[in-house]
Amino acid sequence: MSALHEFVLKSATNYLQSVVFVDDEIYLSEKSSESTPIRLGSYGGLIPQFTAEVDGDGTSLSEGESSDKSEKSTDPKDLSNGEADVSHKPHAVESPSYHPRELMESFAKKGIVCALYEPRQGFTTDTESVLFRLCERADVVILDWDLYKDDGDGVSTLLTELIKKSESELPHHVRLCAIYTTRPSLQPVMDSLLSKLRSHGCSVDVVPEKLQLIAGATRISIFGKPVTVGRPAQDKDYEITESNLADKVIQEFSDIHSGLMPAFALHGLAAVRRNTKRLLDMFSADLDGSFLLHRALVFGDGDAFDELPELLSDEIRAVLEDTWSGDSINDSITKDAIKKLTLANPSPTWKTNTGLEFDAKPAFEELLLRGEKGLYEKGVNCNEVNELKKEGLRRIKSARLKDFEAMLTTSGKSGPEYLAALFCNRTQYGYDGRTLGFGTIVRHKRNVQDAWNYSVCLMPTCDSRRIDGLCSFPFWKLKENAKEALSSKRNGIVVIDPEKNAHCLAAGGKIREMLWLHEFTPNAGCSSVIATQNGNTFQFAAERMIIEWVAELKPLHAQRIAAYLGAEVSRVGLVESEWLRLFCDR
């Protein structure tokens, strides 16, 4: 096991807290013994009893007895005179005993809670159903394929609802689901599930050479309960005992998040989960009075309830900082992460000092591992590397930065651009309309056929939340020249538009060219300007112009642009020696 894989696996184990196992044959009333017939489960699998039925005094009932204090089951699946009717199963396949208790204990040993749920016959799977609500909140969902002998119809419908709910959320909810079945042949189960999901309108891909499906952010793995006969040799690798299921599920979950950044996210979230009680203790009810006094004293400047998310996020950040050590990521983990990268060649290709093509990938890998020193040692005969060595990374030319970007671009998407967007934009986790205020990035145009232009709103936060009529909002134009080699200083940001395209924008230029105003009226029933959702876009009500919400800058990134504007306004114009000014501008 590689160092990176071990780190991801450990982070995934610490993160996972809840698993739901859904089966229609968890709780059985008959007692299994050598003299007691064992009920045949779905598709002929022999299913032993999870618990024996006991009388009121705690004594197990003997064969054929029934408690007078409870009604006999009318479930057609239950035994009649201690025997099962399997005439409709001519090809019943015997399976060894399976124990939900062992399944539950396998997760308990990892510190993960596994809920066992047996749905009622005729269960529903819509978004308001008990089954959907239970599965929606779990980290991992494990499902029997044949619930009440429905040939996977109920499971397929449930998975459809989970997939569609996941895809409607931004960012998408990544979920691992597993089918755990007694069916001897597993490939037909996957084929049937694939067909049913697609018939319900889900876009599903098959993972090559694996019994696994991917539908958006949802991954579905097919596993087999142990059977003694009938399972094809090619499916034996997917046969998992109950005691080993937890290890397999954790492995599958870690595969979804196999990478340095996902592992760090899992590590951080696990730390927050472990410290939940301590975080709650920090926000004690003893502080209610003090907070309400604080709210009353600042009421004229805004509602203090808006300050609570920042207060909580500061505590969460403290947890992350105090539980994270950079030493956790050692050279072995870094090397493994670099090996997993798919690197492209820069264009044009780098050249040696004799004019031959130079393989830039090893030198770039050393740069990622050891910084400048590694790059220079591996690229000693390369013109581009010698240029970097002469100028230094602090004065690196835009052409070399574009080379680095090209080497990290896969499937047409620039990794550096998307990381930059993560650095400067606030992720939107809610579904409410987007509010126009300080740091809001908008795109705008006069006519439908025009190209989009981008701007950032500079209206102070307090002023944007207390509007009682028509009001002008100031905007600063952004240019898509952040990656161009210009001498003027600019403040760069990256935004992802509704079509999922990245835009590298720069805030710079003269006030007379970049500053513009537009009037808005607050939405009915509130004192703010809120965009309404139209498909995957959010549009502001504006006259003579189409204006859409694109992103929300993090406060300090927005403040940097405002500081630049303030410096431009306060710039001192005077007559001085041009000879001396030119010297001092160098």
C-alpha positions as CSV (number, residue, x, y, z in Angstrom):
1,M,0.0,0.0,0.0
2,S,1.4,3.4,-1.0
3,A,1.9,6.2,1.6
4,L,-0.8,8.3,-0.2
5,H,-3.3,5.4,-0.3
6,E,-2.6,4.7,3.4
7,F,-3.2,8.4,4.3
8,V,-6.5,8.5,2.2
9,L,-7.7,5.2,3.8
10,K,-7.0,6.5,7.3
11,S,-8.7,9.8,6.6
12,A,-11.7,8.0,5.1
13,T,-12.0,5.7,8.2
14,N,-11.9,8.7,10.6
15,Y,-14.5,10.5,8.5
16,L,-17.1,7.9,8.0
17,Q,-19.7,7.8,10.8
18,S,-22.9,6.3,9.5
19,V,-23.9,3.4,7.3
20,V,-27.5,2.3,6.5
21,F,-28.1,-1.4,5.6
22,V,-31.5,-2.0,4.1
23,D,-32.8,-5.6,3.8
24,D,-36.2,-7.2,3.9
25,E,-35.1,-10.2,5.9
26,I,-33.2,-8.8,8.9
27,Y,-35.5,-9.6,11.8
28,L,-36.9,-13.2,11.7
29,S,-39.1,-14.7,14.4
30,E,-38.2,-18.4,14.0
31,K,-35.3,-20.0,15.8
32,S,-32.6,-21.7,13.8
33,S,-31.4,-25.0,15.0
34,E,-30.4,-28.4,13.6
35,S,-34.0,-29.6,14.2
36,T,-35.7,-26.5,13.0
37,P,-36.2,-25.9,9.3
38,I,-34.3,-22.9,8.0
39,R,-36.2,-20.5,5.8
40,L,-35.2,-20.0,2.3
41,G,-34.4,-16.4,1.6
42,S,-34.4,-14.4,-1.6
43,Y,-33.6,-16.6,-4.6
44,G,-33.1,-19.6,-2.6
45,G,-30.4,-18.3,-0.2
46,L,-30.6,-20.0,3.2
47,I,-31.3,-17.2,5.7
48,P,-30.9,-18.0,9.3
49,Q,-32.7,-16.2,12.1
50,F,-31.2,-13.0,13.4
51,T,-33.0,-13.4,16.8
52,A,-35.2,-16.2,18.2
53,E,-38.7,-15.4,19.2
54,V,-39.1,-15.4,23.0
55,D,-42.0,-15.7,25.3
56,G,-42.8,-13.0,27.8
57,D,-40.6,-14.7,30.4
58,G,-37.6,-14.6,28.1
59,T,-37.8,-18.3,27.3
60,S,-37.2,-19.2,23.6
61,L,-40.2,-20.9,22.0
62,S,-39.9,-24.4,20.8
63,E,-40.5,-25.6,17.2
64,G,-44.0,-24.9,16.1
65,E,-44.9,-22.8,19.1
66,S,-46.2,-19.3,19.0
67,S,-46.5,-16.7,21.7
68,D,-50.1,-16.1,22.9
69,K,-49.2,-12.5,23.6
70,S,-48.6,-11.6,19.9
71,E,-50.5,-12.3,16.7
72,K,-49.2,-14.8,14.2
73,S,-47.5,-13.2,11.2
74,T,-49.6,-13.0,8.0
75,D,-46.6,-12.3,5.9
76,P,-46.6,-14.7,3.0
77,K,-42.9,-15.1,3.3
78,D,-43.3,-16.6,6.8
79,L,-43.3,-20.3,7.4
80,S,-46.3,-22.5,7.4
81,N,-45.9,-25.4,9.8
82,G,-42.2,-24.7,9.9
83,E,-41.6,-25.2,6.2
84,A,-41.0,-22.8,3.3
85,D,-42.8,-23.1,-0.1
86,V,-40.1,-23.0,-2.7
87,S,-42.0,-24.5,-5.5
88,H,-41.7,-21.3,-7.5
89,K,-37.9,-21.5,-7.1
90,P,-36.8,-24.5,-9.0
91,H,-33.2,-23.4,-9.1
92,A,-32.8,-22.3,-5.5
93,V,-29.1,-21.9,-4.5
94,E,-28.0,-22.7,-1.1
95,S,-26.0,-20.0,0.7
96,P,-24.2,-20.2,4.1
97,S,-25.6,-18.4,7.1
98,Y,-25.4,-14.6,6.9
99,H,-25.6,-12.5,10.1
100,P,-26.6,-8.9,10.1
101,R,-25.1,-8.7,13.6
102,E,-21.6,-9.6,12.1
103,L,-22.2,-6.9,9.4
104,M,-23.0,-4.3,12.1
105,E,-20.1,-5.4,14.2
106,S,-17.6,-5.1,11.3
107,F,-18.5,-1.4,11.1
108,A,-18.5,-0.9,14.9
109,K,-14.9,-2.1,15.1
110,K,-14.1,0.9,12.9
111,G,-16.1,3.3,15.0
112,I,-18.9,3.6,12.4
113,V,-22.5,3.3,13.3
114,C,-24.4,0.8,11.1
115,A,-28.2,1.1,11.1
116,L,-30.2,-2.0,10.1
117,Y,-33.5,-1.1,8.5
118,E,-36.1,-3.5,7.3
119,P,-38.7,-1.6,5.2
120,R,-42.4,-2.5,5.4
121,Q,-43.9,-4.4,2.5
122,G,-45.2,-1.9,0.0
123,F,-42.6,0.7,1.0
124,T,-42.3,4.0,-0.9
125,T,-39.1,5.7,-2.0
126,D,-40.2,9.3,-2.8
127,T,-38.2,12.1,-1.3
128,E,-40.7,12.3,1.7
129,S,-40.5,8.6,2.5
130,V,-38.9,7.2,5.6
131,L,-36.5,5.1,3.5
132,F,-35.3,8.0,1.4
133,R,-34.8,10.3,4.4
134,L,-32.8,7.6,6.2
135,C,-30.6,6.9,3.2
136,E,-30.1,10.6,2.2
137,R,-28.4,11.4,5.5
138,A,-26.1,8.4,5.7
139,D,-22.5,8.4,4.6
140,V,-22.8,5.0,2.9
141,V,-26.0,3.1,1.8
142,I,-26.0,-0.7,1.5
143,L,-29.0,-2.2,-0.1
144,D,-30.3,-5.7,-0.7
145,W,-31.3,-6.2,-4.4
146,D,-34.5,-8.1,-4.0
147,L,-36.8,-6.3,-1.5
148,Y,-39.9,-8.5,-1.1
149,K,-38.9,-10.3,-4.4
150,D,-39.4,-7.2,-6.5
151,D,-36.4,-7.9,-8.7
152,G,-34.7,-4.7,-7.8
153,D,-37.5,-2.3,-8.7
154,G,-37.7,-0.7,-5.2
155,V,-33.9,-0.3,-5.0
156,S,-33.7,1.2,-8.5
157,T,-36.4,3.7,-7.8
158,L,-34.7,4.7,-4.5
159,L,-31.3,5.1,-6.1
160,T,-32.9,7.2,-8.9
161,E,-34.3,9.6,-6.2
162,L,-31.0,9.8,-4.4
163,I,-29.1,10.4,-7.7
164,K,-31.5,13.2,-8.8
165,K,-31.4,14.8,-5.4
166,S,-27.6,14.7,-5.4
167,E,-27.4,16.2,-8.9
168,S,-29.8,19.1,-7.9
169,E,-27.5,20.2,-5.1
170,L,-24.6,22.6,-5.6
171,P,-21.9,21.4,-4.9
172,H,-23.1,17.9,-5.6
173,H,-23.4,15.4,-2.8
174,V,-20.9,12.6,-3.3
175,R,-22.4,9.4,-2.2
176,L,-21.4,5.7,-2.1
177,C,-24.1,3.1,-2.5
178,A,-23.6,-0.7,-2.5
179,I,-25.8,-3.6,-3.6
180,Y,-25.3,-6.6,-1.3
181,T,-27.2,-9.6,-2.7
182,T,-27.5,-13.3,-2.6
183,R,-28.0,-13.5,-6.3
184,P,-25.4,-16.0,-7.6
185,S,-24.5,-14.1,-10.7
186,L,-23.8,-10.4,-10.1
187,Q,-23.3,-9.2,-13.7
188,P,-27.0,-9.5,-14.5
189,V,-27.8,-7.4,-11.4
190,M,-25.6,-4.6,-12.6
191,D,-27.0,-4.8,-16.1
192,S,-30.6,-4.7,-14.8
193,L,-29.8,-1.8,-12.5
194,L,-28.1,0.1,-15.3
195,S,-31.2,-0.4,-17.5
196,K,-33.6,0.7,-14.8
197,L,-31.7,3.8,-13.9
198,R,-31.4,4.9,-17.5
199,S,-35.1,4.2,-18.0
200,H,-35.8,6.6,-15.1
201,G,-33.8,9.4,-16.9
202,C,-30.4,9.0,-15.0
203,S,-27.2,9.4,-16.9
204,V,-25.1,6.4,-15.9
205,D,-21.6,5.2,-16.8
206,V,-20.1,1.8,-16.3
207,V,-16.7,1.5,-14.7
208,P,-14.5,-0.6,-17.0
209,E,-13.7,-4.1,-15.6
210,K,-15.6,-3.5,-12.4
211,L,-19.1,-4.2,-11.1
212,Q,-19.6,-0.5,-10.6
213,L,-21.8,2.3,-11.9
214,I,-21.3,6.1,-11.7
215,A,-24.2,8.4,-12.0
216,G,-23.1,12.0,-11.5
217,A,-21.7,12.2,-8.0
218,T,-23.1,8.8,-6.9
219,R,-21.1,5.6,-7.2
220,I,-22.8,2.2,-6.9
221,S,-20.8,-1.0,-6.3
222,I,-22.2,-4.5,-6.6
223,F,-21.2,-7.1,-3.9
224,G,-22.3,-10.6,-3.3
225,K,-23.3,-12.3,-0.1
226,P,-21.4,-15.6,0.4
227,V,-23.0,-18.5,-1.4
228,T,-21.8,-22.1,-1.5
229,V,-22.7,-22.9,-5.1
230,G,-23.7,-21.2,-8.3
231,R,-21.6,-18.1,-8.3
232,P,-19.5,-17.7,-11.5
233,A,-15.7,-17.6,-11.0
234,Q,-15.5,-14.0,-12.4
235,D,-17.8,-12.8,-9.6
236,K,-16.0,-14.5,-6.7
237,D,-13.8,-11.4,-6.2
238,Y,-16.9,-9.4,-5.4
239,E,-18.1,-11.9,-2.8
240,I,-17.7,-10.3,0.7
241,T,-18.4,-11.8,4.1
242,E,-20.3,-9.7,6.6
243,S,-17.3,-9.5,8.8
244,N,-15.2,-8.0,5.9
245,L,-17.8,-5.7,4.5
246,A,-16.7,-2.7,6.5
247,D,-13.1,-2.9,5.2
248,K,-14.5,-3.2,1.6
249,V,-16.8,-0.3,1.9
250,I,-14.1,2.0,3.4
251,Q,-11.8,1.0,0.6
252,E,-14.5,1.8,-2.0
253,F,-15.2,5.2,-0.3
254,S,-11.5,6.0,-0.2
255,D,-11.3,5.2,-3.9
256,I,-13.8,7.9,-4.6
257,H,-11.6,10.4,-2.7
258,S,-8.3,9.1,-3.8
259,G,-6.0,12.2,-3.9
260,L,-4.1,14.6,-1.7
261,M,-6.7,17.3,-1.6
262,P,-9.7,14.9,-1.0
263,A,-7.7,13.2,1.8
264,F,-7.0,16.5,3.5
265,A,-10.8,17.4,3.2
266,L,-11.7,14.1,4.8
267,H,-9.1,14.6,7.5
268,G,-10.4,18.1,8.3
269,L,-14.0,17.1,8.4
270,A,-13.3,14.1,10.6
271,A,-11.5,16.5,13.0
272,V,-14.6,18.8,13.1
273,R,-16.9,15.7,13.7
274,R,-14.7,14.6,16.6
275,N,-14.8,18.0,18.2
276,T,-18.6,18.7,17.7
277,K,-19.3,18.5,21.4
278,R,-16.5,21.0,22.2
279,L,-17.8,23.4,19.5
280,L,-21.3,23.2,20.9
281,D,-19.9,23.9,24.4
282,M,-18.3,27.1,23.1
283,F,-21.8,28.3,22.1
284,S,-23.4,27.8,25.5
285,A,-26.9,29.1,26.3
286,D,-25.2,31.1,29.1
287,L,-24.1,33.5,26.4
288,D,-27.6,34.2,25.1
289,G,-28.1,37.3,27.2
290,S,-24.7,38.7,26.3
291,F,-25.3,38.1,22.6
292,L,-28.7,39.8,22.7
293,L,-27.2,42.8,24.4
294,H,-24.5,42.9,21.8
295,R,-27.2,42.7,19.1
296,A,-29.2,45.5,20.7
297,L,-26.1,47.8,20.8
298,V,-25.2,47.3,17.1
299,F,-28.8,47.1,15.8
300,G,-28.5,50.4,14.0
301,D,-25.5,49.1,11.9
302,G,-27.1,45.7,11.1
303,D,-28.4,42.6,12.7
304,A,-25.8,40.7,14.8
305,F,-27.4,37.4,13.8
306,D,-25.5,37.9,10.5
307,E,-22.2,37.7,12.5
308,L,-22.9,34.3,13.9
309,P,-21.7,32.3,10.9
310,E,-18.3,34.0,11.0
311,L,-18.1,33.4,14.7
312,L,-18.7,29.7,14.3
313,S,-16.4,29.4,11.3
314,D,-13.6,30.9,13.3
315,E,-14.0,28.2,15.9
316,I,-14.1,25.5,13.2
317,R,-11.0,27.0,11.7
318,A,-9.3,26.8,15.0
319,V,-10.2,23.0,15.2
320,L,-8.7,22.5,11.7
321,E,-5.5,24.4,12.5
322,D,-4.9,22.7,15.8
323,T,-5.6,19.2,14.5
324,W,-3.6,19.5,11.3
325,S,0.1,19.3,11.0
326,G,2.0,19.8,7.8
327,D,4.2,16.9,9.0
328,S,1.3,14.6,8.2
329,I,2.1,15.1,4.5
330,N,5.6,13.7,4.1
331,D,7.8,13.3,1.1
332,S,6.5,9.7,0.5
333,I,2.9,10.9,0.3
334,T,3.9,13.9,-1.9
335,K,5.8,11.6,-4.3
336,D,2.8,9.2,-4.5
337,A,0.5,12.2,-5.3
338,I,2.9,13.4,-8.0
339,K,3.1,9.9,-9.6
340,K,-0.7,9.9,-9.9
341,L,-0.7,13.1,-11.9
342,T,-1.5,12.9,-15.6
343,L,1.0,15.5,-17.1
344,A,0.9,16.9,-20.6
345,N,3.8,18.4,-22.5
346,P,4.1,22.2,-22.8
347,S,3.5,23.7,-26.1
348,P,5.8,24.8,-27.7
349,T,8.1,22.0,-26.5
350,W,11.0,23.0,-24.3
351,K,14.4,22.9,-26.0
352,T,17.9,22.0,-24.9
353,N,20.8,24.4,-25.4
354,T,21.7,22.4,-28.5
355,G,18.2,22.9,-30.0
356,L,16.9,19.3,-29.3
357,E,13.5,18.6,-27.7
358,F,13.6,18.5,-23.9
359,D,11.3,16.2,-21.8
360,A,10.0,18.7,-19.3
361,K,7.9,16.2,-17.2
362,P,10.7,14.9,-14.9
363,A,11.9,18.5,-14.3
364,F,8.4,19.6,-13.5
365,E,7.9,16.7,-11.1
366,E,11.0,17.7,-9.3
367,L,9.7,21.3,-9.1
368,L,6.5,20.0,-7.5
369,L,8.5,17.9,-5.0
370,R,11.4,20.2,-4.1
371,G,10.7,23.6,-5.6
372,E,13.2,25.6,-7.6
373,K,16.2,23.5,-6.6
374,G,14.7,20.3,-8.0
375,L,13.7,22.0,-11.3
376,Y,17.2,23.4,-11.8
377,E,19.0,20.1,-11.1
378,K,16.8,18.2,-13.6
379,G,16.7,20.8,-16.3
380,V,20.3,22.0,-16.3
381,N,20.6,21.8,-20.1
382,C,17.1,23.3,-20.9
383,N,16.8,26.8,-22.2
384,E,13.5,27.4,-20.4
385,V,14.8,26.2,-17.1
386,N,18.0,28.3,-17.5
387,E,15.7,31.3,-18.1
388,L,13.8,30.5,-14.9
389,K,17.1,30.1,-13.0
390,K,18.3,33.5,-14.2
391,E,15.1,35.4,-13.5
392,G,13.8,33.5,-10.5
393,L,10.3,32.3,-9.9
394,R,9.3,35.6,-8.4
395,R,9.9,37.2,-11.8
396,I,8.7,34.3,-13.9
397,K,7.4,35.1,-17.3
398,S,3.8,34.5,-18.2
399,A,4.9,32.0,-20.9
400,R,6.4,29.7,-18.3
401,L,3.3,30.0,-16.1
402,K,1.2,29.0,-19.1
403,D,3.6,26.0,-19.7
404,F,3.0,24.9,-16.1
405,E,-0.8,25.3,-16.5
406,A,-0.7,23.3,-19.8
407,M,1.1,20.4,-18.1
408,L,-1.6,20.2,-15.4
409,T,-4.5,20.6,-17.8
410,T,-6.5,17.4,-18.3
411,S,-9.8,16.8,-20.2
412,G,-9.6,20.4,-21.4
413,K,-9.9,21.8,-17.8
414,S,-7.2,23.9,-16.2
415,G,-6.4,22.7,-12.7
416,P,-4.7,25.9,-11.7
417,E,-7.8,27.9,-12.8
418,Y,-10.2,25.9,-10.7
419,L,-7.9,26.0,-7.6
420,A,-7.7,29.8,-8.0
421,A,-11.5,29.9,-8.1
422,L,-11.6,28.0,-4.9
423,F,-9.2,30.4,-3.3
424,C,-11.0,33.6,-4.2
425,N,-14.8,32.6,-4.4
426,R,-17.2,31.8,-1.6
427,T,-19.0,28.5,-2.4
428,Q,-22.8,28.8,-2.4
429,Y,-24.3,25.9,-0.5
430,G,-27.8,27.4,-0.2
431,Y,-30.7,27.5,-2.7
432,D,-32.0,31.0,-2.0
433,G,-31.7,33.8,-4.5
434,R,-28.3,35.5,-4.7
435,T,-28.1,39.0,-3.0
436,L,-26.3,41.8,-4.7
437,G,-23.7,43.4,-2.5
438,F,-20.0,44.0,-1.8
439,G,-17.9,41.5,-3.7
440,T,-20.6,40.1,-6.0
441,I,-19.3,39.2,-9.4
442,V,-21.9,39.7,-12.2
443,R,-21.9,39.3,-15.9
444,H,-23.8,41.8,-18.0
445,K,-24.7,42.8,-21.6
446,R,-27.1,45.1,-23.3
447,N,-28.6,42.7,-25.8
448,V,-29.1,38.9,-25.9
449,Q,-26.8,38.5,-28.8
450,D,-23.9,40.5,-27.2
451,A,-20.9,38.9,-25.5
452,W,-20.8,38.9,-21.7
453,N,-18.8,41.4,-19.7
454,Y,-17.8,40.9,-16.1
455,S,-17.8,43.3,-13.1
456,V,-17.6,43.3,-9.4
457,C,-20.0,45.2,-7.2
458,L,-18.4,47.7,-4.7
459,M,-21.5,48.7,-2.8
460,P,-20.7,48.5,1.0
461,T,-22.4,45.6,2.7
462,C,-24.4,47.7,5.1
463,D,-25.7,50.0,2.3
464,S,-26.8,47.1,0.2
465,R,-29.0,45.6,2.9
466,R,-31.0,48.7,3.8
467,I,-32.5,50.0,0.6
468,D,-35.9,51.6,0.7
469,G,-36.2,52.7,-3.0
470,L,-34.4,53.1,-6.3
471,C,-30.7,53.0,-5.6
472,S,-27.5,53.1,-7.7
473,F,-24.9,50.4,-7.2
474,P,-21.3,51.0,-8.2
475,F,-19.4,48.3,-10.3
476,W,-15.8,47.9,-11.3
477,K,-15.2,46.4,-14.7
478,L,-13.1,43.2,-14.9
479,K,-11.0,42.3,-17.9
480,E,-10.1,38.8,-19.1
481,N,-6.4,39.6,-19.3
482,A,-5.2,38.2,-16.0
483,K,-2.8,35.8,-17.8
484,E,-1.5,38.4,-20.3
485,A,2.0,39.8,-20.0
486,L,1.2,43.4,-19.1
487,S,3.3,45.9,-17.2
488,S,0.4,47.3,-15.2
489,K,-0.4,45.9,-11.8
490,R,-3.8,44.1,-11.6
491,N,-5.7,42.1,-9.0
492,G,-6.5,38.7,-10.5
493,I,-9.5,36.5,-9.7
494,V,-11.1,33.4,-11.3
495,V,-14.8,32.7,-11.6
496,I,-16.7,29.7,-12.9
497,D,-19.7,30.7,-15.0
498,P,-23.0,28.8,-15.0
499,E,-21.8,26.9,-18.1
500,K,-18.8,25.6,-15.9
501,N,-16.3,27.6,-17.9
502,A,-13.4,29.3,-16.0
503,H,-12.6,33.0,-16.5
504,C,-9.4,34.5,-15.4
505,L,-10.3,38.1,-14.7
506,A,-8.3,41.1,-13.6
507,A,-9.3,44.3,-11.7
508,G,-7.2,47.2,-12.7
509,G,-7.2,50.3,-14.9
510,K,-8.3,53.9,-14.5
511,I,-11.4,54.9,-12.6
512,R,-12.8,56.8,-15.5
513,E,-12.7,53.6,-17.6
514,M,-13.6,50.9,-15.2
515,L,-16.2,52.4,-12.7
516,W,-19.9,52.4,-13.7
517,L,-23.3,52.6,-11.9
518,H,-26.6,51.0,-12.4
519,E,-29.9,51.5,-10.6
520,F,-31.9,48.7,-8.8
521,T,-35.1,48.5,-6.8
522,P,-35.2,46.2,-3.8
523,N,-37.2,43.1,-4.0
524,A,-40.8,43.2,-2.7
525,G,-40.9,42.5,1.1
526,C,-37.2,43.1,1.8
527,S,-34.6,45.8,1.6
528,S,-32.1,44.1,-0.6
529,V,-31.6,43.3,-4.3
530,I,-32.0,39.6,-4.9
531,A,-31.5,37.7,-8.1
532,T,-34.2,35.1,-9.0
533,Q,-33.3,31.7,-10.3
534,N,-33.9,30.9,-14.0
535,G,-32.7,27.3,-14.7
536,N,-29.0,27.2,-13.7
537,T,-28.6,31.0,-13.7
538,F,-29.6,33.8,-11.3
539,Q,-30.8,37.1,-12.8
540,F,-31.2,40.5,-11.3
541,A,-34.2,42.7,-12.3
542,A,-32.5,45.5,-14.2
543,E,-33.7,47.9,-16.9
544,R,-31.9,48.3,-20.2
545,M,-29.4,45.6,-19.3
546,I,-29.2,41.8,-18.6
547,I,-27.3,41.3,-15.4
548,E,-26.7,37.8,-13.9
549,W,-25.1,36.7,-10.7
550,V,-21.9,34.7,-11.2
551,A,-19.9,34.4,-8.0
552,E,-19.3,35.9,-4.6
553,L,-15.8,36.9,-3.7
554,K,-14.4,36.1,-0.3
555,P,-14.3,39.3,1.8
556,L,-10.5,39.9,1.6
557,H,-10.4,39.4,-2.1
558,A,-13.2,42.0,-2.5
559,Q,-11.5,44.3,0.0
560,R,-8.2,44.2,-2.0
561,I,-10.0,45.5,-5.1
562,A,-11.7,48.2,-3.0
563,A,-8.3,49.2,-1.6
564,Y,-6.9,49.5,-5.1
565,L,-9.8,51.8,-6.0
566,G,-9.2,53.8,-2.9
567,A,-5.6,54.2,-3.7
568,E,-6.5,55.4,-7.2
569,V,-8.9,58.0,-5.8
570,S,-6.3,59.3,-3.3
571,R,-3.4,59.3,-5.8
572,V,-1.5,62.6,-5.5
573,G,-0.9,64.5,-8.8
574,L,2.0,66.9,-8.7
575,V,4.7,68.4,-10.9
576,E,8.1,66.8,-10.3
577,S,11.4,66.1,-12.0
578,E,10.7,63.5,-14.7
579,W,14.3,62.5,-14.6
580,L,14.0,61.7,-10.9
581,R,10.6,60.0,-11.3
582,L,11.9,57.6,-14.0
583,F,14.7,56.6,-11.7
584,C,12.4,55.9,-8.8
585,D,9.9,53.9,-10.9
586,R,12.5,51.4,-11.8
